[in-house]
Amino acid sequence: MQQTVISKSQFKPQVLEYLRIVEQQKKSFVITHAGKPVAKVVPYAQTDDSALARLRGSVISYKNPFDPVGLEDWEALK
């Protein structure tokens, strides 16, 4: 994703034009004030941030779910 740096004074009068560029060209912009970055405008990407979506694909098949796991990893059991 291409990123451009612009000042607040450049961004303000042309905000709609910059937002169209973000939407159509998938470019991002860093907005600065006095030469320091203050905001970043990036294309929106819808993601599924639910807990189930984050866990999807992370569970490994386990044949004996009631058997102890990692007994050799506990210092107190040695």
N, C-alpha and C positions, 0 to 999 in steps of 0.2 A: 504494500500500500504506500503510495507516494505521499509525502508530507511537505507542506509549505508553511513558512513562518511569516506572519503578517502582524502589523501593529493594530492596536485597538482603533486608532484613528482611521486606518485603512478599512478595517472590518465593518465599523459602524454604518457608514453610508451605503455600503454594498452588501449588507448581511444576506439579503435574499439571493443575490447572485452567488455568493459563496456557498450558501446552503444548497443551491441547485447543483453546484459543482460537486459537493460532497455526495449528494444523492445520486447523480447521474454518472460521474466519473470515479466514484469511490475513492476520492482523495481526502486526506485529512489535513487540518490546519492547526497550527499552534499560534495562539493569539498572545501577543506580548504587550507589556506596559513598561515603558522606560527600558526597553531592551531585555526584560526578564519575562520568561514564560508565565502566563497566569491562567490559561485555559487551553483545552484541546478539543477541537470539534472533529469527530470521527463518524464514519458511516455507521448507521444502526444495524446491528446484526442480532436477530432474535435468537435467543438460546433458551434451552429448557433447564432452568436452574433448580428444579425441584430436587429434593433429597433422593428420590427414587431414580431420577435421571443421572445424578452424579454417581450412584452406586451401580447402575446398570452395567453389566459386563465385568464387574469386579469380584463377584462371588465365584469361588472355585468349587467344583463338585467335591463333596466330602462324603465318603462311603459310610463312615461310622461317626455320626455327629455327637454321640454321647461318650466316646472314648476321650481320655485326657489328651491334651495337646501341649507340646513344648515342655514336658516334664524335665528334660535334660537342660533346659535354659534357665531354670530357677536355681540360684546359688543356695538358697535355704534348704533345698531338698537333697543337696549333695553331702 
